[in-house]
Amino acid sequence: MKSAMSRRQFLSIVGAAPLLAHFQLLGESHRHKIRDVQCMVLSGDRTYTLVKITADSGIYGIAEAYGTPSIGTKEQILELKPWLIGKDPLGIDAIYTYLGRGGKSLSGTRTDGSAHMLMRAASGIEMALWDLAGKLLGVPTTTLLGGAFREKVRVYDHAAPKDMLDKASCREWAEKVKSDPRGFTAHKIGVNNSNPATDKARDLGNRVLTTRELAEIGQGFENCREAIGWDHDIMVHCHWEYDLRTSIQLAQAVEHIKPLWLEDPLGVDYSGSWKRLVEASNVPICTGENLERREGFNDFIINQALDILNPDLRNSGGFLETKRIADMAEVYDLPIATHNTGSQLNTWATCQWAASIRDFIACETITGRGGWMDQLLQIDGPYIEGGFIRVNERPGLGVELNPDVVKAHLAEGEAWWG
């Protein structure tokens, strides 16, 4: 059992992270300034908010801010544009700290609440700056973040049988998964897939599962395990809909199929119930996609109230802030996975970031289905191979958008940014 430490001591230990300091030794004649900030929204099964930041040299970086639900994200980024123009694009930490933690607004008034209001905008801007920095300095973004711990990053899909209580349906699903040329070997399956009828109770606010519902959930996941075998991992997916006792019972109902984790059974924010769940469950507990910055994860980590951190880079603060979160987690031997419902661009970017994290499990993706989204980026070689995305060796994130695909899927009123 590790000895306790104060909040101040803990944060002081993990405050240091890889920065661009040694690259800042470039002479004054090599200094760059931000010339332009642009946004573009794509529309498909979801919306996708893309960000482009251009330096005075014409070199640019791209990334993705949060899409669905994307209300206000584009507007916030463009509202920040006048403040960003003229800034040094290599001063990423200073820029992010201003955007993510408050400061003075463009009109000069104090904006202490901006940390919450602007986090999705700040995260997208921050990640685009890392792509730009890598291109300006001629090295991969992963290198700037401290170097790669791995050459490829595992990704997982959302495949599930049509009817988990039907063994024939589960076998059909398993055959399809195993024949997929992308080679996924990890699959997130929602609890509701076992019996969609249980949705009706939760729609009315009921956070309790009946004995029969728990039995059907257990049987459904057992059918999946029997069909897919033990060479594939299964994640059990919730949406913050259960109370504590039901969450414990749910963990017990699925523990025999050895899930990689049980995700988001309790409410989003920290409470002592998360700690009680972790202590009672034989299944690893995973959460974090809606948490922001180190402060959002702090109580979960210090109180050992989760087993796996699951940040979404578009929510948590981008590359450097989330790397700092991973550093905090490492003090307590807690690994990282990443939530990701973004486009191919955000999936690729998240995997480049994930290569710089020591204890990383897998990255979620809704791509890899063979549709237009898999052609959004210009990539040399296969996109997903053997259930992994390779780590880039080119400057920045190492990818460019495919203009034809982007233009064909622009949201109403949007234009290609050129």
C-alpha positions as CSV (number, residue, x, y, z in Angstrom):
1,M,0.0,0.0,0.0
2,K,1.5,3.3,-1.0
3,S,1.8,6.1,1.5
4,A,-0.5,9.0,1.2
5,M,0.7,12.4,0.0
6,S,-0.9,15.8,0.0
7,R,-2.6,17.2,-3.1
8,R,0.2,19.9,-3.4
9,Q,3.0,17.3,-3.2
10,F,1.3,15.1,-5.7
11,L,0.8,17.8,-8.3
12,S,4.4,19.0,-7.8
13,I,5.7,15.6,-8.7
14,V,3.9,15.3,-12.0
15,G,4.1,18.9,-13.0
16,A,7.1,18.4,-15.4
17,A,6.5,17.0,-18.9
18,P,8.3,17.1,-22.2
19,L,8.3,20.5,-23.7
20,L,9.8,22.2,-26.7
21,A,12.5,24.1,-24.6
22,H,15.5,22.8,-26.4
23,F,14.0,23.6,-29.8
24,Q,13.4,27.2,-28.6
25,L,17.1,27.8,-29.0
26,L,16.4,28.6,-32.6
27,G,17.7,32.2,-33.4
28,E,15.4,35.2,-33.6
29,S,15.5,35.0,-37.4
30,H,13.9,31.6,-37.2
31,R,11.0,32.6,-35.0
32,H,7.5,32.0,-36.4
33,K,4.1,33.6,-35.9
34,I,0.6,32.3,-36.2
35,R,-0.9,33.9,-39.3
36,D,-4.4,32.3,-39.5
37,V,-6.8,30.0,-37.7
38,Q,-9.5,28.2,-39.7
39,C,-12.4,25.7,-38.9
40,M,-14.3,23.4,-41.1
41,V,-17.2,21.0,-40.1
42,L,-17.9,17.7,-41.8
43,S,-21.1,15.8,-41.6
44,G,-21.7,12.0,-41.6
45,D,-23.0,9.7,-38.9
46,R,-21.7,12.5,-36.6
47,T,-20.3,16.0,-37.1
48,Y,-16.5,16.5,-37.2
49,T,-14.9,19.9,-36.3
50,L,-11.5,20.3,-38.0
51,V,-9.0,23.0,-37.1
52,K,-6.2,24.4,-39.2
53,I,-3.5,26.8,-37.8
54,T,-1.1,28.4,-40.3
55,A,2.2,30.0,-39.6
56,D,3.6,33.1,-41.4
57,S,5.8,30.8,-43.5
58,G,2.7,29.1,-44.9
59,I,3.3,25.8,-43.0
60,Y,0.2,24.6,-41.2
61,G,-1.0,22.1,-38.6
62,I,-4.4,20.3,-38.5
63,A,-6.3,18.6,-35.8
64,E,-9.9,17.9,-34.7
65,A,-11.9,19.5,-31.9
66,Y,-15.0,17.8,-30.5
67,G,-17.8,17.1,-33.0
68,T,-21.2,15.6,-32.1
69,P,-22.4,17.3,-29.9
70,S,-20.5,20.3,-31.4
71,I,-22.6,23.2,-30.4
72,G,-20.4,26.3,-30.2
73,T,-17.0,24.6,-30.7
74,K,-16.3,26.2,-34.1
75,E,-17.6,29.5,-32.9
76,Q,-15.3,29.4,-29.8
77,I,-12.2,28.6,-31.9
78,L,-12.9,31.5,-34.3
79,E,-13.6,33.8,-31.4
80,L,-10.1,33.0,-30.1
81,K,-8.5,33.6,-33.5
82,P,-7.7,37.4,-33.0
83,W,-5.8,36.5,-29.8
84,L,-3.9,33.7,-31.5
85,I,-2.8,35.7,-34.5
86,G,0.9,36.8,-34.0
87,K,1.6,34.2,-31.3
88,D,4.7,32.0,-31.5
89,P,3.2,28.6,-32.6
90,L,6.0,26.8,-30.7
91,G,4.8,28.3,-27.4
92,I,2.2,25.6,-27.1
93,D,2.1,25.2,-23.3
94,A,1.8,29.0,-22.8
95,I,-1.0,29.2,-25.4
96,Y,-2.9,26.3,-23.9
97,T,-2.5,27.5,-20.4
98,Y,-4.1,30.7,-21.3
99,L,-6.9,29.1,-23.3
100,G,-7.6,26.2,-20.8
101,R,-7.2,27.9,-17.4
102,G,-8.5,31.4,-17.8
103,G,-6.8,34.7,-18.3
104,K,-8.0,38.0,-19.8
105,S,-10.5,37.9,-22.6
106,L,-10.0,39.8,-25.8
107,S,-11.8,42.7,-24.3
108,G,-9.5,42.7,-21.3
109,T,-11.9,41.4,-18.6
110,R,-11.2,38.5,-16.4
111,T,-12.5,35.1,-17.6
112,D,-11.9,32.6,-14.8
113,G,-14.7,30.4,-16.1
114,S,-13.1,29.9,-19.5
115,A,-11.5,26.6,-18.4
116,H,-14.9,24.8,-18.7
117,M,-16.4,26.9,-21.5
118,L,-13.4,26.7,-23.9
119,M,-11.9,23.3,-23.2
120,R,-13.1,21.7,-26.4
121,A,-11.9,24.7,-28.4
122,A,-8.6,24.8,-26.5
123,S,-8.0,21.1,-27.0
124,G,-8.4,21.3,-30.8
125,I,-6.2,24.3,-31.1
126,E,-3.5,22.7,-28.9
127,M,-3.4,19.5,-31.0
128,A,-3.2,21.5,-34.3
129,L,-0.2,23.4,-32.8
130,W,1.6,20.1,-32.2
131,D,1.2,19.1,-35.8
132,L,2.4,22.5,-36.9
133,A,5.4,22.4,-34.5
134,G,6.5,19.0,-35.8
135,K,6.4,20.3,-39.4
136,L,8.2,23.5,-38.5
137,L,11.0,21.5,-36.7
138,G,11.0,18.6,-39.1
139,V,10.3,15.8,-36.6
140,P,7.2,13.7,-35.7
141,T,4.9,15.0,-33.1
142,T,5.5,11.8,-31.1
143,T,9.2,12.7,-30.9
144,L,8.3,16.2,-29.5
145,L,6.2,14.6,-26.9
146,G,9.2,12.6,-25.6
147,G,9.6,9.7,-28.0
148,A,7.7,6.6,-29.0
149,F,7.3,3.6,-26.6
150,R,5.9,1.5,-29.4
151,E,5.8,1.3,-33.2
152,K,2.1,0.7,-33.5
153,V,-1.0,1.4,-31.4
154,R,-3.9,-1.0,-30.8
155,V,-7.4,0.2,-31.8
156,Y,-10.8,-1.4,-31.0
157,D,-14.2,-1.3,-32.7
158,H,-17.8,-1.3,-31.8
159,A,-18.8,-4.5,-33.4
160,A,-21.6,-6.5,-31.7
161,P,-24.0,-9.3,-32.6
162,K,-27.5,-8.4,-33.7
163,D,-28.9,-10.5,-30.9
164,M,-26.5,-11.4,-28.1
165,L,-29.1,-13.9,-26.6
166,D,-29.1,-15.9,-29.9
167,K,-26.0,-18.1,-30.2
168,A,-26.3,-18.3,-34.0
169,S,-26.3,-14.5,-34.2
170,C,-23.2,-14.4,-32.1
171,R,-21.4,-17.0,-34.3
172,E,-22.3,-14.9,-37.3
173,W,-20.8,-11.8,-35.7
174,A,-17.6,-13.7,-34.7
175,E,-17.1,-15.0,-38.2
176,K,-17.5,-11.5,-39.6
177,V,-15.1,-10.0,-37.1
178,K,-12.5,-12.6,-37.8
179,S,-12.6,-12.2,-41.5
180,D,-12.4,-8.4,-41.4
181,P,-9.2,-7.3,-43.3
182,R,-8.5,-4.7,-40.6
183,G,-7.9,-7.4,-38.1
184,F,-9.6,-5.9,-35.0
185,T,-9.0,-8.1,-31.9
186,A,-10.8,-5.9,-29.3
187,H,-14.5,-5.0,-29.3
188,K,-16.6,-2.7,-27.2
189,I,-20.1,-4.0,-26.7
190,G,-22.9,-2.1,-25.0
191,V,-24.8,-3.7,-22.1
192,N,-28.0,-2.7,-23.9
193,N,-27.1,-4.9,-26.9
194,S,-27.9,-8.0,-24.7
195,N,-31.5,-6.8,-24.4
196,P,-32.6,-3.5,-26.0
197,A,-35.8,-3.7,-24.0
198,T,-33.9,-2.6,-20.9
199,D,-33.6,0.9,-22.4
200,K,-37.3,1.6,-21.7
201,A,-36.7,1.4,-17.9
202,R,-33.7,3.7,-18.0
203,D,-35.5,6.2,-20.2
204,L,-37.9,6.7,-17.3
205,G,-35.0,7.3,-14.9
206,N,-34.8,3.8,-13.4
207,R,-31.1,3.1,-12.5
208,V,-31.7,-0.5,-11.3
209,L,-31.5,-3.7,-13.3
210,T,-33.8,-6.6,-12.4
211,T,-32.5,-10.1,-11.7
212,R,-33.7,-11.2,-15.1
213,E,-32.0,-8.4,-16.9
214,L,-28.8,-9.1,-15.1
215,A,-29.0,-12.8,-16.0
216,E,-29.7,-11.9,-19.7
217,I,-26.7,-9.5,-19.7
218,G,-24.5,-12.2,-18.3
219,Q,-25.8,-14.8,-20.8
220,G,-25.4,-12.4,-23.8
221,F,-21.8,-11.7,-23.0
222,E,-21.1,-15.4,-22.4
223,N,-22.5,-16.1,-25.8
224,C,-20.2,-13.5,-27.3
225,R,-17.2,-15.0,-25.5
226,E,-18.0,-18.5,-26.6
227,A,-18.3,-17.4,-30.2
228,I,-15.3,-15.1,-30.5
229,G,-12.9,-17.2,-28.3
230,W,-10.1,-16.0,-26.0
231,D,-7.9,-14.4,-28.7
232,H,-10.1,-11.3,-28.8
233,D,-10.8,-8.8,-26.0
234,I,-14.3,-7.6,-25.1
235,M,-15.1,-4.3,-23.3
236,V,-18.4,-3.9,-21.5
237,H,-19.9,-0.5,-22.3
238,C,-22.3,1.6,-20.2
239,H,-23.4,5.3,-20.4
240,W,-23.3,6.4,-16.7
241,E,-26.8,5.0,-16.2
242,Y,-26.6,2.8,-13.1
243,D,-26.5,3.2,-9.3
244,L,-23.7,1.8,-7.2
245,R,-25.3,-1.5,-6.2
246,T,-26.5,-2.3,-9.8
247,S,-23.0,-1.5,-11.1
248,I,-21.5,-4.0,-8.6
249,Q,-24.0,-6.6,-9.7
250,L,-23.3,-5.8,-13.4
251,A,-19.6,-6.4,-12.8
252,Q,-20.4,-9.7,-11.2
253,A,-22.7,-10.7,-14.0
254,V,-19.9,-10.4,-16.7
255,E,-16.8,-11.2,-14.8
256,H,-16.7,-14.8,-16.0
257,I,-16.0,-13.7,-19.6
258,K,-12.9,-11.7,-18.4
259,P,-13.8,-8.3,-19.9
260,L,-10.8,-6.0,-20.6
261,W,-12.9,-3.4,-18.6
262,L,-16.3,-2.3,-17.5
263,E,-16.8,1.3,-18.8
264,D,-18.8,4.2,-17.3
265,P,-21.5,2.4,-15.2
266,L,-21.7,5.3,-12.6
267,G,-22.2,9.1,-13.0
268,V,-19.5,11.1,-14.7
269,D,-18.0,13.0,-11.8
270,Y,-16.0,11.6,-8.9
271,S,-17.7,10.3,-5.8
272,G,-16.8,7.7,-3.1
273,S,-19.0,5.3,-5.0
274,W,-16.4,4.9,-7.7
275,K,-13.9,3.8,-5.1
276,R,-16.4,1.3,-3.6
277,L,-17.1,-0.1,-7.1
278,V,-13.4,-0.6,-7.8
279,E,-12.9,-2.4,-4.5
280,A,-15.9,-4.6,-5.0
281,S,-15.4,-5.5,-8.7
282,N,-13.2,-8.3,-10.1
283,V,-13.5,-6.5,-13.5
284,P,-11.3,-3.5,-14.2
285,I,-13.3,-0.3,-14.0
286,C,-12.7,2.3,-16.8
287,T,-13.9,5.9,-17.0
288,G,-12.9,9.4,-18.0
289,E,-14.1,10.5,-21.5
290,N,-15.9,13.5,-20.2
291,L,-13.3,14.6,-17.6
292,E,-11.3,17.8,-18.2
293,R,-7.6,18.5,-17.4
294,R,-5.6,17.1,-14.5
295,E,-8.1,18.5,-12.0
296,G,-10.9,16.3,-13.4
297,F,-8.9,13.1,-13.0
298,N,-7.1,14.0,-9.8
299,D,-9.5,12.6,-7.2
300,F,-10.0,9.4,-9.3
301,I,-6.3,8.8,-9.4
302,I,-5.4,9.7,-5.8
303,N,-8.3,7.7,-4.4
304,Q,-7.7,4.7,-6.7
305,A,-11.3,5.0,-7.8
306,L,-10.7,3.6,-11.3
307,D,-8.4,0.9,-12.8
308,I,-8.0,2.4,-16.3
309,L,-8.2,6.1,-17.3
310,N,-10.1,6.8,-20.5
311,P,-9.6,10.4,-21.6
312,D,-10.8,11.9,-24.9
313,L,-8.1,14.2,-26.1
314,R,-10.7,16.6,-27.5
315,N,-12.2,17.0,-23.9
316,S,-9.2,16.5,-21.6
317,G,-7.0,19.3,-23.0
318,G,-5.1,18.0,-26.0
319,F,-1.7,16.3,-26.2
320,L,0.4,17.8,-23.4
321,E,-2.2,18.1,-20.8
322,T,-3.4,14.6,-21.3
323,K,0.3,13.4,-21.2
324,R,0.5,15.1,-17.8
325,I,-2.6,13.2,-16.7
326,A,-0.9,9.9,-17.8
327,D,2.1,10.9,-15.8
328,M,-0.1,11.4,-12.7
329,A,-1.6,8.0,-13.3
330,E,1.8,6.3,-13.6
331,V,2.6,7.4,-10.1
332,Y,-0.2,5.0,-9.0
333,D,0.5,2.4,-11.7
334,L,-2.7,3.1,-13.6
335,P,-2.8,2.6,-17.4
336,I,-4.4,4.7,-20.1
337,A,-6.9,3.9,-22.9
338,T,-8.5,6.6,-25.0
339,H,-12.1,7.3,-25.9
340,N,-12.5,8.5,-29.4
341,T,-15.6,9.1,-31.5
342,G,-13.8,11.4,-33.9
343,S,-13.0,11.1,-37.5
344,Q,-10.0,9.4,-39.1
345,L,-8.0,12.5,-38.4
346,N,-8.6,12.3,-34.6
347,T,-8.1,8.6,-34.6
348,W,-4.7,8.9,-36.3
349,A,-3.7,11.8,-34.1
350,T,-4.7,10.0,-30.9
351,C,-2.6,7.0,-31.8
352,Q,0.4,9.2,-32.5
353,W,-0.1,10.7,-29.0
354,A,-0.6,7.2,-27.5
355,A,2.8,6.1,-28.8
356,S,4.4,8.5,-26.3
357,I,2.6,7.0,-23.3
358,R,4.3,4.3,-21.4
359,D,1.3,2.3,-20.1
360,F,-1.2,2.5,-23.0
361,I,-3.9,-0.2,-23.7
362,A,-6.0,0.7,-26.8
363,C,-7.7,3.5,-28.7
364,E,-11.3,3.5,-29.6
365,T,-12.4,4.2,-33.1
366,I,-15.6,4.4,-35.1
367,T,-13.6,4.3,-38.3
368,G,-12.2,1.2,-40.0
369,R,-15.5,0.3,-41.6
370,G,-14.3,0.8,-45.2
371,G,-16.5,3.9,-45.9
372,W,-15.6,7.4,-46.9
373,M,-14.2,8.1,-43.4
374,D,-11.3,5.7,-44.1
375,Q,-10.3,7.9,-47.1
376,L,-10.4,11.2,-45.2
377,L,-6.6,11.2,-44.9
378,Q,-3.9,10.7,-47.4
379,I,-1.9,7.8,-45.9
380,D,0.9,5.8,-47.4
381,G,0.1,2.1,-46.8
382,P,-2.8,0.5,-44.9
383,Y,-4.7,2.6,-42.3
384,I,-5.5,-0.2,-39.8
385,E,-3.6,-3.5,-40.1
386,G,-3.9,-6.4,-37.7
387,G,-5.9,-4.2,-35.4
388,F,-3.2,-1.6,-35.1
389,I,-2.3,1.9,-36.5
390,R,1.3,2.5,-37.1
391,V,3.3,5.3,-35.6
392,N,4.2,8.0,-38.0
393,E,7.8,8.8,-39.0
394,R,7.1,12.0,-40.9
395,P,7.1,15.6,-39.5
396,G,4.1,16.5,-37.3
397,L,1.2,14.0,-37.5
398,G,2.4,13.0,-41.0
399,V,-0.9,13.2,-42.8
400,E,-2.9,15.5,-45.0
401,L,-6.6,15.7,-45.7
402,N,-8.0,14.3,-49.0
403,P,-9.7,17.4,-50.5
404,D,-12.1,15.4,-52.7
405,V,-13.4,13.4,-49.8
406,V,-13.6,16.5,-47.5
407,K,-15.5,18.6,-50.1
408,A,-18.0,15.7,-50.6
409,H,-18.9,15.6,-46.9
410,L,-18.9,19.3,-45.8
411,A,-21.7,20.2,-43.5
412,E,-24.3,22.6,-44.8
413,G,-22.9,26.1,-45.2
414,E,-19.3,25.0,-44.9
415,A,-16.5,25.6,-47.4
416,W,-13.1,23.9,-48.1
417,W,-10.5,26.0,-46.3
418,G,-7.9,25.7,-49.1
